Amino acid sequence: MNEQQAKQRMEKLKKEINNHSYFYHILDKPKISDAVWDSLKKELADLEKSYPLFITADSPTQRVNGKPLEKFKKVEHQVRQWSFNDIFDKNELADFDQKLKTMLAKKGIMEDELEYVCELKIDGVHIVLTYKNGFFTQAATRGDGKIGEDVTQNIKTIQSIPLRLRQNISVIVEGEIWIGNQAFEKLNKKRKNQGLSEFANPRNAAAGSIRQLDAKIAASRKLDCFLYDLAKTEKKFPESQYKELKFLTEIGLKVDEHYKLCQGVKDVIAYWEYWKTRNKKQDYWIDGIVVKLNSRKYQKLLGYTGKAPRWATAFKFPAEQATTIIKNIAIQVGRTGALTPVAYLRPVKVAGSIISRATLHNEDEIKKLDVRIGDTVIIQKAGDIIPEIIKPITSLRNGDEKKFIMPKFCPVCSSTVVRKNGEVATYCSNKKCYAQEKEKLIHFVSKKGFNIDGLGKKIVEQLLSDGLVNSFSDFFNLTKGDLSPLERFAEKSAENLIEAVKDSKMIEAGKFLFSLGIRYVGEETAILLAKKLPSADFNGTIRIGKATNYFKKLQISDFEKIEGIGEKSGKSIFGYFHNSINLRELEKLNKIGIKIILPKIELKKQKLARKIFVLTGALRNLTREEAKEKIRKMGGTISSSVSSKTDYILIGENPGGKYQEAKTLGIKIMPENKFLKMIE
């Protein structure tokens, strides 16, 4: 056999093996025996050994290769990753359905019954796969929705994920990585025999497996994957969710076969009821169903909130419950100084996890539940995530139970505690309380803030107790010499942390504002604030000093005018930027050279710089939010009302009174088709 003959034979073998892999892993209808399949793969492997020049990335032999990674690289998602809002009962489903009908009615669409696609909600790990011209090129974790980790090497080991699609198409798809119950039990048995800790549940096992630096470990764990979303494609999107799932199968991807097209709420409830009693019979864990509006046109019209699609929701199964005993109730002091009572429980297994404590939120909640130290209580995992105490079983009390009394002094610094009128929380009066300072520092470097690799809670506590950090800016002044003598820090880990701190000096504006820990400023409020920052200095960034000066000039009323920011948060933000201690710390961060990346601004496409747009009517090709985003990216701004300062009014179908007002004022009217040409 000469080289040309070997190359042709190898191509035919790859095509044959990949074809049978599709029937075996995707359709679950094998056409040949395992022995024949193994024989074909062995012939290919032997030829590749003799002719390594012809080895290609889509070869079945290339699923496990290469040296272990030193660390995972960060990946910026091409398509924003969302999560679903949760509902837990039929009434909430009815509310969800009515809300969609109301929003569609406002856009001129009247529907008596909405069509939904219901899919099983697999309790696994979200994954984003990229294919270019049919070839698998990258796999990334969800991360924070914008930045994930490159886990391509591990995902290639999953046999049900094709290395080459059945069409030469470029797509980005999303799905769920999972491990079957049988494989999970074998894995835990093996770990137990090796003296290693067992995984709490299959989801944890799957998450741990795809984050192995050595792909051979991931390959040994029998992971599987279902794909359920076409996030991006070079071709026209299917016109419905149902057709999208069919399309994913057609191009060679594995889709869970149990999805169903439902007409209205009654059909959705029937599907939910059916799987509520059968979810334990599958080889994979299911914690509910996902309900998606079927029409892609309607999906685009409804768009997204800051966190989730408006047109879909996760309809969870009733949470698994268990009983346990409250051994003690202790107080934790958070970054705002709030004292939170936490129940320490006799460890009990709930929904696959061992639960040993649960928050009791505040003094009023304890009185409402009437829980006492020593009580036998019913607990569950809210949304299968957060442990919560449902109620005590009062008939099991023996008289030894003790009522909990909120302390009058902070358990950390012994300062007096206060409870303000109209608030349920109790606060430590000492703004310099050690516990508050510690939690602020932990919050600053957390994933939703600066997201500095290696700076977990325990490391921050260690740095604080050793006097190496007392403020935000101290993190950026750490040296290898500071860290090397400390416990947990070998030379390499010290170098990695210093490098991670250095890499974090460029940060998104929303994340930066969130990291400061301003009271009442969560992720969404931080993003709203970020969008009000002044124009960029260079490459889409501004210095902290410029941002600080901008916020200092605003009055409380200016903050309250920002849609989504209320009276309490407005006062809190104003107070933060007029506090001398905060301003000194911001100045230190400014001198360190930290730069804030302005939200979604592309300086090379400033076609709409300083142009003010008003939008009215239902757009056909874009959602309202997509249109706004494109205007902002090109330097324009959005106004909610028409005035003499308005440059353009972008109109869709059934425009409202703003359209007539704009005509009266002589404002330029821009139909959607002209707008699309303008932004090309």
C-alpha angles and dihedrals in degrees: 000000000000126000095266092050091047091051092050092047092050092051091051092047092050091049092048094047093046090048092053090044088059092053092044103042104024105033097024089224108115115197098192135039122263089247092057091046091051090049092054092048091049092053090051092048091050092050092048089052090054095039107030090163089075098051110123132193093247094056113122088230092063098068092099116032143116133050124302113275122250092218141338118269121229117248127200109220116235088209122041112250115228135191128215128252112237131234124185110191145031094262091057089050090053089050090050091051093048092048091055092048091050093049092047091048089057087057091052097261116125117191128173092192125020121214115233136184114218121203132179112259103231113209096226142102122297115240135185118209126194124202123185118197088342096309122117106240109161146010123195137180121239094249109167093337094264103048124035137162127267107243097161094128092058097041091054087067092065106099095205091060107082118225087209128030125227089246129048093242134137112228143151113217134181131213149139129275113213142168121222122242094247093049089046093053092048091049093051092046090053092048091049091052089051092052092248126136115265123240113255094223142347093267092058090046092052092047092049092048098054090049095058113121089212111066091203089071092052090047091055094057101069098233121185136193141209120197119209111161136058101208099175136004138171089224130064113290117247110262095237142031090243092055090045091060090048090050092052089056092047093057091051106266126134114247125182103254097215098084119122139196108234130195108215135323097306092061091047092052091049090053091047092048091049095053095038088072097037104041093100091057094070123088089236130058118258121191099179142314132285116231115203130179104246100216113084089201090058091045090057092047093053097042125173141308119221091280112018146020113271091215098059139050140178111243102203127208116241109286118256111252136204140171127243141152129262104234095181144342115226134178125244120194115216132204092271091051093253114151110224121191112222124194115223107211139197099259113263134171116245124173091343098311132098109239119201103159142021133190119249091195101213147342094277092053091054091051092046093052093037091217120167137189106272095027122138104232140186112236134184138174109254106226085354088284116073119052112229135178112236101186144317121259096236094185089069095058116119100187097262093095116114128215115233118240120199109240120248091214132049109261090218107044101011093234119144118270126226136199114204122220112270094016129105095205126089117216138203107242093215109092089193095053110147092231092054092048091049094049091047090055092047090049092049094059097034123120093265090049126039090335095210111186112234096022100106125155096273094048092050090050090050093049090048095048091049091052095244096121130030100149140028094263092055090073090065093050095056116122133199088250090057093054106036096074093051126099112261091027120106117174093265095048090049090052091047093052094048089050092048091051090050092050091053095064090097108064136168112256094238093051091047094052091046092050092060090072096227108180114257091011109119128167096285095045089049090054091049090052091046091057089059095058118117123260122292126273097207137347093357095305138107133195120255090242092061092048091048093051090050094054092043090061094055122093126221089259090056091057092046090054090063106100109248096024115104136197097274096047091043092056091045094052092046090050093049094055092047096050111106094212092053092046092052090052092048089051090053090052089048092054091049087063103245111165128205118223109219116232117269099330119149108192094194092063104051095142090133099042112160092355115138118216132193118195127208135165132024115302118217103207102029136038116239090253093050090053092049091048092053091049091050092047090057094049100265128127134221126232126190094212137045118247140153087273093061113111100188139008111210109209133196132173118321097010115199136223092301088071093057091044091052091050090051091051093045094244115165110263113218120191116207095255091057091047091054090052091048093056097044 
